[in-house]
Amino acid sequence: MSDLQPFMTACIAMVKEFKSDVVIPDKPLASLHLGDDLEMDSLDLINFLFQIEEKFKVKVKGHDIGAKDLLVLGNLAAYVTAAQPRT
């Protein structure tokens, strides 16, 4: 999962940009849940996923969010990394 570390670190920085009062739990980044651990409500989550799509040039499909448990940062990192266009 180490190749996903840069993505997860970038995601945490993005969360802190629009949710400056968030406290990052002392646990592995890959296991962080965007709602439960990072205290993102549904509007925060929608905005965050739009930012992810824009920044990383991917499309997060709505049905994949629940089916692939994309609210867990490690799962989101793997999904986005796999979906990114190859250069």
Biopython code that builds the backbone (N, CA, C, O; Angstrom):
import numpy as np
from Bio.PDB.StructureBuilder import StructureBuilder

atoms = [
    (1, "MET", "N", (0.824, -1.198, 0.000)),
    (1, "MET", "CA", (0.000, 0.000, 0.000)),
    (1, "MET", "C", (0.864, 1.256, 0.000)),
    (1, "MET", "O", (0.330, 2.363, -0.076)),
    (2, "SER", "N", (2.191, 1.112, 0.083)),
    (2, "SER", "CA", (3.080, 2.266, 0.170)),
    (2, "SER", "C", (3.023, 3.138, -1.077)),
    (2, "SER", "O", (3.256, 4.343, -0.987)),
    (3, "ASP", "N", (2.716, 2.553, -2.254)),
    (3, "ASP", "CA", (2.614, 3.360, -3.460)),
    (3, "ASP", "C", (1.383, 4.258, -3.444)),
    (3, "ASP", "O", (1.264, 5.161, -4.272)),
    (4, "LEU", "N", (0.468, 4.017, -2.511)),
    (4, "LEU", "CA", (-0.738, 4.828, -2.365)),
    (4, "LEU", "C", (-0.544, 5.963, -1.360)),
    (4, "LEU", "O", (-1.397, 6.842, -1.235)),
    (5, "GLN", "N", (0.578, 5.938, -0.650)),
    (5, "GLN", "CA", (0.839, 6.925, 0.397)),
    (5, "GLN", "C", (0.769, 8.371, -0.105)),
    (5, "GLN", "O", (0.149, 9.205, 0.555)),
    (6, "PRO", "N", (1.386, 8.699, -1.257)),
    (6, "PRO", "CA", (1.304, 10.087, -1.731)),
    (6, "PRO", "C", (-0.140, 10.552, -1.968)),
    (6, "PRO", "O", (-0.493, 11.690, -1.659)),
    (7, "PHE", "N", (-0.958, 9.663, -2.514)),
    (7, "PHE", "CA", (-2.362, 10.007, -2.743)),
    (7, "PHE", "C", (-3.069, 10.262, -1.418)),
    (7, "PHE", "O", (-3.789, 11.250, -1.275)),
    (8, "MET", "N", (-2.867, 9.380, -0.459)),
    (8, "MET", "CA", (-3.541, 9.527, 0.831)),
    (8, "MET", "C", (-3.088, 10.792, 1.551)),
    (8, "MET", "O", (-3.900, 11.475, 2.175)),
    (9, "THR", "N", (-1.816, 11.103, 1.470)),
    (9, "THR", "CA", (-1.288, 12.329, 2.074)),
    (9, "THR", "C", (-1.911, 13.553, 1.405)),
    (9, "THR", "O", (-2.269, 14.516, 2.083)),
    (10, "ALA", "N", (-2.041, 13.518, 0.078)),
    (10, "ALA", "CA", (-2.672, 14.625, -0.659)),
    (10, "ALA", "C", (-4.134, 14.766, -0.245)),
    (10, "ALA", "O", (-4.636, 15.883, -0.116)),
    (11, "CYS", "N", (-4.814, 13.657, -0.040)),
    (11, "CYS", "CA", (-6.215, 13.696, 0.387)),
    (11, "CYS", "C", (-6.358, 14.338, 1.764)),
    (11, "CYS", "O", (-7.264, 15.143, 1.980)),
    (12, "ILE", "N", (-5.487, 13.993, 2.679)),
    (12, "ILE", "CA", (-5.539, 14.580, 4.022)),
    (12, "ILE", "C", (-5.322, 16.089, 3.930)),
    (12, "ILE", "O", (-5.994, 16.855, 4.620)),
    (13, "ALA", "N", (-4.395, 16.516, 3.087)),
    (13, "ALA", "CA", (-4.165, 17.953, 2.899)),
    (13, "ALA", "C", (-5.405, 18.632, 2.332)),
    (13, "ALA", "O", (-5.736, 19.748, 2.732)),
    (14, "MET", "N", (-6.091, 17.974, 1.409)),
    (14, "MET", "CA", (-7.316, 18.533, 0.835)),
    (14, "MET", "C", (-8.406, 18.647, 1.892)),
    (14, "MET", "O", (-9.121, 19.647, 1.946)),
    (15, "VAL", "N", (-8.532, 17.635, 2.721)),
    (15, "VAL", "CA", (-9.537, 17.672, 3.794)),
    (15, "VAL", "C", (-9.256, 18.850, 4.717)),
    (15, "VAL", "O", (-10.173, 19.582, 5.086)),
    (16, "LYS", "N", (-8.003, 19.035, 5.089)),
    (16, "LYS", "CA", (-7.627, 20.117, 6.003)),
    (16, "LYS", "C", (-7.885, 21.500, 5.403)),
    (16, "LYS", "O", (-8.128, 22.458, 6.136)),
    (17, "GLU", "N", (-7.831, 21.607, 4.062)),
    (17, "GLU", "CA", (-8.070, 22.889, 3.400)),
    (17, "GLU", "C", (-9.490, 23.398, 3.621)),
    (17, "GLU", "O", (-9.692, 24.587, 3.869)),
    (18, "PHE", "N", (-10.476, 22.502, 3.532)),
    (18, "PHE", "CA", (-11.841, 22.984, 3.681)),
    (18, "PHE", "C", (-12.480, 22.583, 5.007)),
    (18, "PHE", "O", (-13.627, 22.940, 5.277)),
    (19, "LYS", "N", (-11.762, 21.861, 5.815)),
    (19, "LYS", "CA", (-12.255, 21.465, 7.136)),
    (19, "LYS", "C", (-11.093, 21.608, 8.112)),
    (19, "LYS", "O", (-10.540, 20.622, 8.599)),
    (20, "SER", "N", (-10.741, 22.856, 8.381)),
    (20, "SER", "CA", (-9.515, 23.153, 9.136)),
    (20, "SER", "C", (-9.543, 22.663, 10.575)),
    (20, "SER", "O", (-8.490, 22.517, 11.196)),
    (21, "ASP", "N", (-10.720, 22.408, 11.113)),
    (21, "ASP", "CA", (-10.814, 21.971, 12.507)),
    (21, "ASP", "C", (-10.736, 20.452, 12.672)),
    (21, "ASP", "O", (-10.848, 19.948, 13.790)),
    (22, "VAL", "N", (-10.548, 19.726, 11.583)),
    (22, "VAL", "CA", (-10.511, 18.266, 11.661)),
    (22, "VAL", "C", (-9.269, 17.800, 12.418)),
    (22, "VAL", "O", (-8.176, 18.345, 12.264)),
    (23, "VAL", "N", (-9.475, 16.784, 13.231)),
    (23, "VAL", "CA", (-8.371, 16.154, 13.954)),
    (23, "VAL", "C", (-8.137, 14.791, 13.305)),
    (23, "VAL", "O", (-9.034, 13.949, 13.266)),
    (24, "ILE", "N", (-6.943, 14.589, 12.806)),
    (24, "ILE", "CA", (-6.618, 13.321, 12.142)),
    (24, "ILE", "C", (-6.294, 12.286, 13.216)),
    (24, "ILE", "O", (-5.336, 12.454, 13.970)),
    (25, "PRO", "N", (-7.088, 11.219, 13.290)),
    (25, "PRO", "CA", (-6.826, 10.185, 14.293)),
    (25, "PRO", "C", (-5.455, 9.540, 14.120)),
    (25, "PRO", "O", (-4.918, 9.482, 13.014)),
    (26, "ASP", "N", (-4.906, 9.063, 15.214)),
    (26, "ASP", "CA", (-3.603, 8.404, 15.199)),
    (26, "ASP", "C", (-3.803, 6.931, 14.825)),
    (26, "ASP", "O", (-3.775, 6.043, 15.677)),
    (27, "LYS", "N", (-4.002, 6.709, 13.544)),
    (27, "LYS", "CA", (-4.161, 5.359, 13.001)),
    (27, "LYS", "C", (-3.685, 5.394, 11.559)),
    (27, "LYS", "O", (-3.531, 6.476, 10.992)),
    (28, "PRO", "N", (-3.452, 4.256, 10.961)),
    (28, "PRO", "CA", (-2.968, 4.247, 9.578)),
    (28, "PRO", "C", (-3.905, 5.003, 8.645)),
    (28, "PRO", "O", (-5.125, 4.860, 8.726)),
    (29, "LEU", "N", (-3.327, 5.809, 7.759)),
    (29, "LEU", "CA", (-4.144, 6.590, 6.829)),
    (29, "LEU", "C", (-5.077, 5.706, 6.013)),
    (29, "LEU", "O", (-6.221, 6.082, 5.756)),
    (30, "ALA", "N", (-4.606, 4.552, 5.611)),
    (30, "ALA", "CA", (-5.410, 3.665, 4.757)),
    (30, "ALA", "C", (-6.699, 3.223, 5.433)),
    (30, "ALA", "O", (-7.657, 2.866, 4.746)),
    (31, "SER", "N", (-6.748, 3.236, 6.749)),
    (31, "SER", "CA", (-7.949, 2.771, 7.450)),
    (31, "SER", "C", (-8.890, 3.906, 7.837)),
    (31, "SER", "O", (-9.955, 3.654, 8.401)),
    (32, "LEU", "N", (-8.520, 5.145, 7.545)),
    (32, "LEU", "CA", (-9.373, 6.281, 7.915)),
    (32, "LEU", "C", (-10.666, 6.283, 7.116)),
    (32, "LEU", "O", (-10.659, 6.132, 5.895)),
    (33, "HIS", "N", (-11.775, 6.455, 7.824)),
    (33, "HIS", "CA", (-13.086, 6.577, 7.184)),
    (33, "HIS", "C", (-13.402, 8.057, 7.076)),
    (33, "HIS", "O", (-13.340, 8.789, 8.064)),
    (34, "LEU", "N", (-13.739, 8.492, 5.876)),
    (34, "LEU", "CA", (-13.956, 9.919, 5.639)),
    (34, "LEU", "C", (-15.065, 10.495, 6.510)),
    (34, "LEU", "O", (-14.961, 11.632, 6.969)),
    (35, "GLY", "N", (-16.108, 9.737, 6.738)),
    (35, "GLY", "CA", (-17.209, 10.221, 7.566)),
    (35, "GLY", "C", (-16.945, 10.046, 9.047)),
    (35, "GLY", "O", (-17.019, 11.005, 9.815)),
    (36, "ASP", "N", (-16.642, 8.837, 9.444)),
    (36, "ASP", "CA", (-16.494, 8.528, 10.868)),
    (36, "ASP", "C", (-15.233, 9.125, 11.483)),
    (36, "ASP", "O", (-15.295, 9.728, 12.554)),
    (37, "ASP", "N", (-14.105, 8.965, 10.826)),
    (37, "ASP", "CA", (-12.830, 9.413, 11.398)),
    (37, "ASP", "C", (-12.514, 10.875, 11.100)),
    (37, "ASP", "O", (-11.932, 11.571, 11.933)),
    (38, "LEU", "N", (-12.897, 11.340, 9.909)),
    (38, "LEU", "CA", (-12.563, 12.709, 9.512)),
    (38, "LEU", "C", (-13.755, 13.656, 9.655)),
    (38, "LEU", "O", (-13.683, 14.825, 9.278)),
    (39, "GLU", "N", (-14.841, 13.135, 10.201)),
    (39, "GLU", "CA", (-16.029, 13.927, 10.541)),
    (39, "GLU", "C", (-16.590, 14.712, 9.366)),
    (39, "GLU", "O", (-17.029, 15.852, 9.519)),
    (40, "MET", "N", (-16.573, 14.092, 8.192)),
    (40, "MET", "CA", (-17.131, 14.736, 7.009)),
    (40, "MET", "C", (-18.610, 14.376, 6.910)),
    (40, "MET", "O", (-18.979, 13.204, 6.983)),
    (41, "ASP", "N", (-19.454, 15.396, 6.741)),
    (41, "ASP", "CA", (-20.877, 15.124, 6.537)),
    (41, "ASP", "C", (-21.121, 14.878, 5.047)),
    (41, "ASP", "O", (-20.184, 14.906, 4.251)),
    (42, "SER", "N", (-22.365, 14.642, 4.677)),
    (42, "SER", "CA", (-22.658, 14.266, 3.292)),
    (42, "SER", "C", (-22.259, 15.360, 2.300)),
    (42, "SER", "O", (-21.760, 15.049, 1.218)),
    (43, "LEU", "N", (-22.463, 16.612, 2.638)),
    (43, "LEU", "CA", (-22.060, 17.696, 1.746)),
    (43, "LEU", "C", (-20.539, 17.778, 1.628)),
    (43, "LEU", "O", (-20.009, 17.987, 0.536)),
    (44, "ASP", "N", (-19.841, 17.613, 2.747)),
    (44, "ASP", "CA", (-18.369, 17.571, 2.713)),
    (44, "ASP", "C", (-17.893, 16.453, 1.792)),
    (44, "ASP", "O", (-16.975, 16.642, 0.994)),
    (45, "LEU", "N", (-18.525, 15.289, 1.910)),
    (45, "LEU", "CA", (-18.116, 14.132, 1.105)),
    (45, "LEU", "C", (-18.312, 14.388, -0.384)),
    (45, "LEU", "O", (-17.448, 14.059, -1.197)),
    (46, "ILE", "N", (-19.444, 14.973, -0.732)),
    (46, "ILE", "CA", (-19.706, 15.273, -2.144)),
    (46, "ILE", "C", (-18.665, 16.258, -2.673)),
    (46, "ILE", "O", (-18.089, 16.046, -3.740)),
    (47, "ASN", "N", (-18.429, 17.319, -1.933)),
    (47, "ASN", "CA", (-17.430, 18.308, -2.350)),
    (47, "ASN", "C", (-16.041, 17.693, -2.452)),
    (47, "ASN", "O", (-15.298, 17.970, -3.394)),
    (48, "PHE", "N", (-15.700, 16.868, -1.491)),
    (48, "PHE", "CA", (-14.393, 16.214, -1.486)),
    (48, "PHE", "C", (-14.226, 15.314, -2.711)),
    (48, "PHE", "O", (-13.183, 15.339, -3.365)),
    (49, "LEU", "N", (-15.244, 14.526, -3.017)),
    (49, "LEU", "CA", (-15.149, 13.626, -4.171)),
    (49, "LEU", "C", (-15.066, 14.410, -5.476)),
    (49, "LEU", "O", (-14.373, 13.988, -6.401)),
    (50, "PHE", "N", (-15.761, 15.543, -5.566)),
    (50, "PHE", "CA", (-15.615, 16.400, -6.753)),
    (50, "PHE", "C", (-14.193, 16.920, -6.861)),
    (50, "PHE", "O", (-13.634, 16.977, -7.956)),
    (51, "GLN", "N", (-13.606, 17.298, -5.743)),
    (51, "GLN", "CA", (-12.220, 17.771, -5.751)),
    (51, "GLN", "C", (-11.267, 16.665, -6.187)),
    (51, "GLN", "O", (-10.331, 16.906, -6.949)),
    (52, "ILE", "N", (-11.508, 15.468, -5.705)),
    (52, "ILE", "CA", (-10.682, 14.309, -6.092)),
    (52, "ILE", "C", (-10.760, 14.116, -7.605)),
    (52, "ILE", "O", (-9.738, 13.948, -8.270)),
    (53, "GLU", "N", (-11.979, 14.140, -8.142)),
    (53, "GLU", "CA", (-12.150, 13.959, -9.585)),
    (53, "GLU", "C", (-11.389, 15.019, -10.367)),
    (53, "GLU", "O", (-10.715, 14.712, -11.350)),
    (54, "GLU", "N", (-11.497, 16.250, -9.932)),
    (54, "GLU", "CA", (-10.843, 17.347, -10.635)),
    (54, "GLU", "C", (-9.317, 17.263, -10.536)),
    (54, "GLU", "O", (-8.610, 17.366, -11.538)),
    (55, "LYS", "N", (-8.832, 17.076, -9.321)),
    (55, "LYS", "CA", (-7.381, 17.068, -9.097)),
    (55, "LYS", "C", (-6.690, 15.887, -9.774)),
    (55, "LYS", "O", (-5.608, 16.039, -10.340)),
    (56, "PHE", "N", (-7.317, 14.711, -9.716)),
    (56, "PHE", "CA", (-6.667, 13.497, -10.212)),
    (56, "PHE", "C", (-7.189, 13.041, -11.577)),
    (56, "PHE", "O", (-6.797, 11.985, -12.073)),
    (57, "LYS", "N", (-8.077, 13.844, -12.184)),
    (57, "LYS", "CA", (-8.579, 13.579, -13.539)),
    (57, "LYS", "C", (-9.191, 12.183, -13.673)),
    (57, "LYS", "O", (-8.878, 11.424, -14.590)),
    (58, "VAL", "N", (-10.080, 11.875, -12.717)),
    (58, "VAL", "CA", (-10.781, 10.588, -12.739)),
    (58, "VAL", "C", (-12.273, 10.845, -12.529)),
    (58, "VAL", "O", (-12.680, 11.947, -12.160)),
    (59, "LYS", "N", (-13.062, 9.832, -12.764)),
    (59, "LYS", "CA", (-14.492, 9.877, -12.500)),
    (59, "LYS", "C", (-14.801, 8.833, -11.437)),
    (59, "LYS", "O", (-14.555, 7.643, -11.633)),
    (60, "VAL", "N", (-15.343, 9.287, -10.306)),
    (60, "VAL", "CA", (-15.769, 8.370, -9.248)),
    (60, "VAL", "C", (-17.240, 8.073, -9.496)),
    (60, "VAL", "O", (-18.085, 8.959, -9.369)),
    (61, "LYS", "N", (-17.544, 6.848, -9.845)),
    (61, "LYS", "CA", (-18.919, 6.455, -10.156)),
    (61, "LYS", "C", (-19.712, 6.319, -8.854)),
    (61, "LYS", "O", (-19.251, 5.718, -7.884)),
    (62, "GLY", "N", (-20.899, 6.886, -8.862)),
    (62, "GLY", "CA", (-21.746, 6.881, -7.666)),
    (62, "GLY", "C", (-21.976, 5.505, -7.089)),
    (62, "GLY", "O", (-21.921, 5.329, -5.872)),
    (63, "HIS", "N", (-22.234, 4.522, -7.938)),
    (63, "HIS", "CA", (-22.502, 3.175, -7.434)),
    (63, "HIS", "C", (-21.254, 2.518, -6.831)),
    (63, "HIS", "O", (-21.365, 1.583, -6.037)),
    (64, "ASP", "N", (-20.078, 3.007, -7.206)),
    (64, "ASP", "CA", (-18.841, 2.443, -6.662)),
    (64, "ASP", "C", (-18.559, 2.918, -5.231)),
    (64, "ASP", "O", (-17.835, 2.255, -4.488)),
    (65, "ILE", "N", (-19.120, 4.044, -4.855)),
    (65, "ILE", "CA", (-18.826, 4.595, -3.525)),
    (65, "ILE", "C", (-19.179, 3.593, -2.435)),
    (65, "ILE", "O", (-18.365, 3.325, -1.552)),
    (66, "GLY", "N", (-20.377, 3.043, -2.489)),
    (66, "GLY", "CA", (-20.783, 2.043, -1.502)),
    (66, "GLY", "C", (-20.262, 0.660, -1.816)),
    (66, "GLY", "O", (-19.812, -0.061, -0.925)),
    (67, "ALA", "N", (-20.323, 0.286, -3.094)),
    (67, "ALA", "CA", (-19.939, -1.069, -3.495)),
    (67, "ALA", "C", (-18.463, -1.350, -3.232)),
    (67, "ALA", "O", (-18.097, -2.477, -2.900)),
    (68, "LYS", "N", (-17.626, -0.348, -3.377)),
    (68, "LYS", "CA", (-16.186, -0.540, -3.194)),
    (68, "LYS", "C", (-15.689, 0.120, -1.916)),
    (68, "LYS", "O", (-14.483, 0.228, -1.691)),
    (69, "ASP", "N", (-16.635, 0.563, -1.074)),
    (69, "ASP", "CA", (-16.318, 1.178, 0.222)),
    (69, "ASP", "C", (-15.303, 2.310, 0.075)),
    (69, "ASP", "O", (-14.280, 2.337, 0.759)),
    (70, "LEU", "N", (-15.604, 3.244, -0.830)),
    (70, "LEU", "CA", (-14.661, 4.312, -1.146)),
    (70, "LEU", "C", (-14.592, 5.404, -0.086)),
    (70, "LEU", "O", (-13.829, 6.359, -0.234)),
    (71, "LEU", "N", (-15.374, 5.278, 0.977)),
    (71, "LEU", "CA", (-15.259, 6.242, 2.065)),
    (71, "LEU", "C", (-14.122, 5.884, 3.011)),
    (71, "LEU", "O", (-13.829, 6.627, 3.948)),
    (72, "VAL", "N", (-13.482, 4.746, 2.765)),
    (72, "VAL", "CA", (-12.267, 4.373, 3.488)),
    (72, "VAL", "C", (-11.099, 4.826, 2.611)),
    (72, "VAL", "O", (-11.014, 4.456, 1.440)),
    (73, "LEU", "N", (-10.213, 5.618, 3.176)),
    (73, "LEU", "CA", (-9.184, 6.295, 2.401)),
    (73, "LEU", "C", (-8.310, 5.339, 1.591)),
    (73, "LEU", "O", (-7.983, 5.643, 0.444)),
    (74, "GLY", "N", (-7.933, 4.218, 2.141)),
    (74, "GLY", "CA", (-7.112, 3.254, 1.402)),
    (74, "GLY", "C", (-7.827, 2.710, 0.183)),
    (74, "GLY", "O", (-7.213, 2.531, -0.869)),
    (75, "ASN", "N", (-9.121, 2.445, 0.312)),
    (75, "ASN", "CA", (-9.915, 1.951, -0.824)),
    (75, "ASN", "C", (-10.052, 3.030, -1.891)),
    (75, "ASN", "O", (-9.949, 2.751, -3.086)),
    (76, "LEU", "N", (-10.287, 4.269, -1.448)),
    (76, "LEU", "CA", (-10.384, 5.385, -2.393)),
    (76, "LEU", "C", (-9.061, 5.575, -3.124)),
    (76, "LEU", "O", (-9.045, 5.812, -4.332)),
    (77, "ALA", "N", (-7.960, 5.472, -2.402)),
    (77, "ALA", "CA", (-6.633, 5.626, -3.005)),
    (77, "ALA", "C", (-6.402, 4.569, -4.081)),
    (77, "ALA", "O", (-5.935, 4.891, -5.173)),
    (78, "ALA", "N", (-6.720, 3.333, -3.788)),
    (78, "ALA", "CA", (-6.534, 2.249, -4.760)),
    (78, "ALA", "C", (-7.425, 2.457, -5.986)),
    (78, "ALA", "O", (-6.989, 2.250, -7.118)),
    (79, "TYR", "N", (-8.661, 2.862, -5.756)),
    (79, "TYR", "CA", (-9.631, 3.091, -6.835)),
    (79, "TYR", "C", (-9.154, 4.212, -7.763)),
    (79, "TYR", "O", (-9.125, 4.046, -8.982)),
    (80, "VAL", "N", (-8.785, 5.341, -7.181)),
    (80, "VAL", "CA", (-8.378, 6.502, -7.982)),
    (80, "VAL", "C", (-7.060, 6.221, -8.698)),
    (80, "VAL", "O", (-6.903, 6.575, -9.866)),
    (81, "THR", "N", (-6.129, 5.600, -8.019)),
    (81, "THR", "CA", (-4.846, 5.287, -8.629)),
    (81, "THR", "C", (-5.031, 4.362, -9.833)),
    (81, "THR", "O", (-4.383, 4.543, -10.864)),
    (82, "ALA", "N", (-5.902, 3.389, -9.702)),
    (82, "ALA", "CA", (-6.165, 2.457, -10.807)),
    (82, "ALA", "C", (-6.902, 3.141, -11.963)),
    (82, "ALA", "O", (-6.739, 2.751, -13.119)),
    (83, "ALA", "N", (-7.706, 4.154, -11.655)),
    (83, "ALA", "CA", (-8.524, 4.826, -12.674)),
    (83, "ALA", "C", (-7.802, 5.968, -13.380)),
    (83, "ALA", "O", (-8.275, 6.463, -14.403)),
    (84, "GLN", "N", (-6.666, 6.387, -12.844)),
    (84, "GLN", "CA", (-5.956, 7.522, -13.437)),
    (84, "GLN", "C", (-5.453, 7.167, -14.824)),
    (84, "GLN", "O", (-4.995, 6.052, -15.072)),
    (85, "PRO", "N", (-5.549, 8.148, -15.730)),
    (85, "PRO", "CA", (-5.011, 7.907, -17.076)),
    (85, "PRO", "C", (-3.508, 7.683, -17.023)),
    (85, "PRO", "O", (-2.798, 8.351, -16.271)),
    (86, "ARG", "N", (-3.040, 6.766, -17.804)),
    (86, "ARG", "CA", (-1.604, 6.471, -17.873)),
    (86, "ARG", "C", (-0.951, 7.454, -18.837)),
    (86, "ARG", "O", (-1.483, 7.731, -19.912)),
    (87, "THR", "N", (0.203, 7.976, -18.442)),
    (87, "THR", "CA", (0.897, 8.924, -19.317)),
    (87, "THR", "C", (2.084, 8.278, -19.980)),
    (87, "THR", "O", (2.789, 8.927, -20.752)),
]
sb = StructureBuilder()
sb.init_structure("model")
sb.init_model(0)
sb.init_chain("A")
sb.init_seg("    ")
for serial, (resi, resn, name, xyz) in enumerate(atoms, 1):
    if name == "N":
        sb.init_residue(resn, " ", resi, " ")
    sb.init_atom(name, np.array(xyz, "f"), 0.0, 1.0, " ", f" {name:<3s}", serial, name[0])
structure = sb.get_structure()
